[in-house]
Amino acid sequence: MEKKDFEAWLDNISITFLSLTDLQKNETLDHLISLSGAVQLRHLSNNLEILLKRDFLKLLPLELSFYLLKWLDPQTLLTCCLVSKQWNKVISACTEVWQTACKNLGWQIDDSVQDPLHWKKVYLKAILRMKQLKDHEAFETSSLIGHSARVYALYYKDGLLCTGSDDLSAKLWDVSTGQCIYGIQTHTCAAVKFDEQKLVTGSFDNTVACWEWSSGAKTQHFRGHTGAVFSVDYNDELDILVSGSADFTVKVWALSTGTCLNTLTGHTEWVTKVVLQKCKVKSLMHSPGDYILLSADKYEIKIWPIGREINCKCLKTLSVSEDRSISLQPRLHFDGKYIVCSSALGLYQWDFASYDILRVIKPPDFSNVSLLGFGEIFALLFDNRYLYIMDLRTEKLISRWPLPEYRKSKRGSSFLAGEMSWLNGLNGQNDMGLVFATSMPDHSIHLVLWKEPG
């Protein structure tokens, strides 16, 4: 058939085809397909794919593609990355989507990093770590062996763990290697705190002492308490040391001379925790940068102003029950903004600016659960059997880790949290090192450590 005749025939057929019903059109196509050979069928197959499948990500402006992708969950996005190289390129470049996904997992976000591929990789790393937590596979354990009597006092800082024992010694351990760096002869230790040069110990002999690591020499002895000293804290800038005792008092000392500057009274139970910290919020009673002392007993938390002045009066007393029917556990958290303490009813969080209770967190069967660490995203808790991680945004326990039969202590000094920056959000670098340490009945120290992400 000549081209001219063919075109006229095709026009007539097209006009007739358009006048048919959908059913008639389908029957016509079925008949034409049945008459087609391999060449025609291949041609039909190739053209149908182009007509029916439209790559909207390729056709849309990038801004519209990103807007649509925001509505998909991360797991679906990862599946979509497998569609084609073009889809993978577009989806991987959607920085905001991956940043949001990381935030939802409890990950810290550095907004200054704008490399799109970086955030997809961060998400993949984050989802792996969170899966390990959910499957109870994120941690591993080890032990420190070296004391010959009860280990009561523990303190952790920058990869180093200090242990104080009834064997009249204190040891400084490198947690990553398990090696003892220093071992010095002391008195019995109920509380310890250290820095690079010195160790401060509170003792069952009613005194506080300062020791030099390198020589083991006692550089200062603080005498004045009439009961065991359960907690100590100090600040070199202020040249102040504070101690809480079973004699119901808190004493403020000159760190360099050992002179008692003040005795703070008002507690009616053993003072089991003292915390010296800078205030980070403004209120009628304090300003950012002011030093604040918190002291806690079985029923109350007292707040004191601390500075270079000797005298100070209690700013506020916090409690969870006026009739003392509910006791506080000796695990106190204060970061300059919030005070957090646990009781048999749950976790209490106070706003430090107003002293109001912001919330009470009550996980299931909380009566035996104690506080170890509290951050912006996560809290670290434990009981007689497990170590727990709670997502504070949902107040649900997201992970747990079994604990051995550790040595119990009502005054709370024989267990502690390790690295705690991850409680404000994981970032792929702070999930390493010590998570938890506790003393054991055989005088060893049981450690729970982050496992490599794998």
C-alpha angles and dihedrals in degrees: 000000000000117000092245093050090045093053092050091048091049092051091052092047091048093052091049092046092053091054093057126097119251090257092051091047090053092049090049092051091047090053093048091048090052089054093048125102130214094281093054094045092051090049090050093049094051094049095044091060091054093046098045104036117064119181098218093180088058094045100042125081111262093247091057091046090054091049092053093045091056089071093060124085117241095252091055090048091054089052090049089054087069094060096082143326089261093054091046090051094049096044094046089052093057096101098174093053093055094042090054091048090052092048090052089056091054096260125150113242125212102201091194090072105085101167102126096207090052094065095048088053090047090052092051089051092046095050090052093051093046090050089053090052092048092048091047091242102114098094142055133192140229139165138233114214125188113093121098099202141032115318108215108158126062133173129172131200134159098342094317126108123200119203127191120198145187086243084082094251141105123207133197115212134193100226095202094057102024090231124142108236099182134012120184135175113249141152121274107302124223093162136014137187127171148177133189095290108026147034123211117201133190112204145202085235088075095251140103122220137189119214136188113234098209096053103018089231122150105239099178138014121199113203126179111084118108095203138045115294108234102175139026136181133171145183122209093199092059093035086228134136123188127197134188119208147187086246087078093248139109116215126203114208137185100248095210099046105026092234116149106236099181144352114218114209134184103090115115096192136047111297102233101172137034123179125187111197143152116254115240100187136059125240139149090275104041144015133217109281095030115129114240130193120208120193124184136194132173094291110014144047114208124200120210133180111237128191140119091306117096101217124063136163128216110268097196143348118217126198138156098223130030093209093050091241090134120056127205122234116236094251110105126178123193123165099169093267106051138027116212127185133161131229137170088277097053144273116328119204120193126193105233094209094058103015087229121142105250097189146338114224114208115184118184114287092004096160093096100034121107133196121249104163138356127198142160094277110014140032125204115218138167144187135181093296112024148032110227136200116205126196100223092201091065098018089228128133108245101177143013137189126200118248127203124235096289125187110273123226126182090202092056104228099119097073135043146163121259124206108008107177090096089066086075089055135307117258105179092259105059094056094090138087129027121002102169139356131191137171119246133216089250090059094252124122118242114213130197111200136182112260119224109270089243 
